[in-house]
Structure formats: C-alpha cells, structure tokens
C-alpha cells in the first residue's frame, strides 16, 4: 500500500500542477488582464510612430489613446514594448475581432527620420526642425518642409532647471552656454553658493539636446563632465536630487526642480510659461513636430495628424504639460512697459494679446507652416467670442538685418489679407520695423523669432 502511494505521488503532483495552472489561466482570462509585454501580430499594427523621447514618453501615448477612442475603440490601454522607451497603445475597433495597436518608439528625434527613410515609421516625432541633410534623405517621400509633410504638434520651452534650494533665479543665455561648456564651473560665478556645478544633459540623439546645442551652445562643445541621460523624467529627477545640479529639459518635465528665467542681449528675463512659449517670446521656446510622407502608406496617418492638431488634440497637448495651439488671450499689462514706443502702447491700450504670433520666412512676407494653420485657429477664436474685425489689431515686425522700412508692414498686411479672405477685416494694420525685438538678432533662430506679426484684440 505504501509502495502504491509512493508510485502515484509524482503523478498526482503533475496533475495537480496542471490543474492549478489551468485554474490560474481561467482566472487571468476572466479578469481581463494581459501581460504588459504581450505580443501582437504585425497585421494588427495600424500606425508606427518613431522619434523624440520628449514627445514619445507621454504625449504620443496620450494622443494615441484618445485617437483610438475617437475611432470608437474599446478596451484602450498602453502597454510596455519590447525595449525601454517603447510602448504600444491597443484598442478593439468596431467590427474587429482582435485589438489593433499603435506602436511608439521614442529613442530621439534623429531616429524619426531614420525610421521614416527605412519604412519603419509612418509618423516621425521631432522636438526640433528637420535638417537639410534629412530633407535630402527623404526627398523621395515629398518635400519635408512643406505643409503636407511638416506639422507643428505643439510648443515647448526648453527649461533650464536647478535644484529647488538653489537661489539663482535668472541667467543670461551666454552664461548658460559657459556653464554647460565648462567655462564656468562654480555657482559663485553666477551669484549662487560656493559649490562645483553638476551638469545634466540629454543624449546625442535627443531633439532637446540638439535644440539646446543650436540655441545655447552654438560653436561651443558640451563639457565632458556632463552626465548624459536618455529619459527626460530621469534627468529631471537627477537634478532634483543634486543641490549643485543644473540641466535642461522640456517644459513638461520640470517636475520637482525649478526653472530659471532666461534673457539675452537686452531682452527681458522671462520664465518659460504657457503664454511666453506660445508666443515664442521665451528665449528657449521651440516647436514640436510630426513629419509624414506627402502620400502616406497608411490611411490612418493623415487622420491621426489631423486629430493631433485639432482643438481636441491640442487640449491633450496642454493636459500633458506642453503648450497647445488653441488660442489664449492675455491682458496688455503683462506685455507692455514704459520703455515701449508710444504708438505701440497706444495701439494695445485696452486690448488683449493673443497667444499665437504669425512668423515668416526670411526676407519675405510668406507665412511659415505653423502660421498657415494658425489663421483658422485665430478666426475661430474671434468669431466664437463674437468679436469682429473692428476689434482686431495686427502689428508687424522684422529682424534687424532685413530691409525693415516696408517689410514689417507688408507682413501685417499679408496676415490682414488672409483674415479678410476668411471673413474678418482688421481694424488696424501697423509695422514697427525691427523695434521691440524678442530675441537676439545675432543668431538665425533669434532673427526668425523677431520676424513676426502680433495679434491684439480690443475688448
């Protein structure tokens, strides 16, 4: 009898294990939970996004979830991908037996164009503008600088962040450059406490780093002592834990650190805020882009981009912590000082400045891609609030290297003409030449920001 028990016990154990596993599987299926790294057939992937970690870490998944819901999808969820900084947003679309997925790979802006070129992405996410060599590389897919291919997803301010205990409140852009190049190594040199400065920077593939290098470092090199970090949130956490730390990050990732005000060449020190970034007055403001082929291979590509730049999509952009392009208004008191020209102060007296400035291609009154989209946004805002053209004031500006006598006025008139075609006739259209620069005219990026038309609405 005892021998029989000994012979049967291994069998009993195996059967028990199988039954236990089956029971566990049944409970798992009924619970509706899934393995966060479960596989999905390539046939069920409906969109692939690649590129910027700034966009891909939080914003792109949030947009993908809302997009799928707008398509009628149920059981929408975001799951981890096969590698760090990769996720999959899944949902069951109407009439489909299995979940469909949007894949998001967020390994840096440079990979947006690499993956578009290799066919591994339908949409490239970039936290910087495409470079000429990348435009050439993707020429077979269309002109990537055209409105058909280049889409402004939203705006961001590169925040220069320090530990909350650091007393430094503002830095000139050239001071920031000296800090990150290693020329200034102690906080005493910039009004802080005695302590060696610790540098934190994004990695080489990051669009945030590429933009910072262009806007701040110029011809200088990043100090070799800088700690390079791929993930935006991890960089912010590192600065928050380091009393002597300083880093740069997208506005949405300031988290437990403190952003400092930035100024350059006689312009006012400004903190990155939704309004100063939206108008692109903040010295380190930047645009976030989606790039697509002129003729996308997947039908949903264009539909996703249209959703992302719509009012609903822009609400998601703002909710995640970036700056959306839905129009806001701010009182003139926040934007005018006694140092401004008398005519300028007179024209904006009792008016609100809108959060969208129109910007132009160099040496011309041709609107850039963002401005073309912003026209409809502004007209919608004006008509929704029951304003008329009698309320609208357009003020044009040029950079210091342009023939400013007429160009600033030409730009304001070009915007006025576009508004008139949309049914709104502006009350005042004035040019101010190169006065009231919001950025340094010593750099191409600064001059581009100075070429603008401000939009004011009288109350």
Buried (B, 14 or more C-beta within 10 A) or exposed (E): EEEEEEEEEEEEEEEEEEEEEEEEEEEEEEEEEBEEEEEBEEEBBBBBBBBBBBBBBBBBBBBBBBBBEBBEBEEBEBBEBEEEBBBBBBBBBEEEEEBBBBBBBBBBBBBBBBBBBEEEBBBBBBBBBBBEEBBEBBEEBBEBBEBBBBBBBBBBBBBBBBBEEBEBEBBBBBBBBBBBBBEBBBBEEBEBEEEEBBBBBBBEBBBBBBBBBBBBBEEBEBBEEBBBBBBBBEBBBBBBEBBBBBBBBBBBBBBEBBBBBBBBBEBBBBBBBBBBBBBBBBBBBBBBBBBBBEEBEBEBBBBBBEBBBBEBBBEBBBEBBBBBBBBBBBEBEEBBEEEBEEEBBEBBEEBBBBBBBBBBEEEEBEBBBBBBBBBEBBBBBBEEEEBEBEBBBBBBBBBBEBEBEBBBBBBBBBBBEBBEEEEBEBBBBBBBBBBBBBBBBEBEBBBBBBBBBBBBBBE
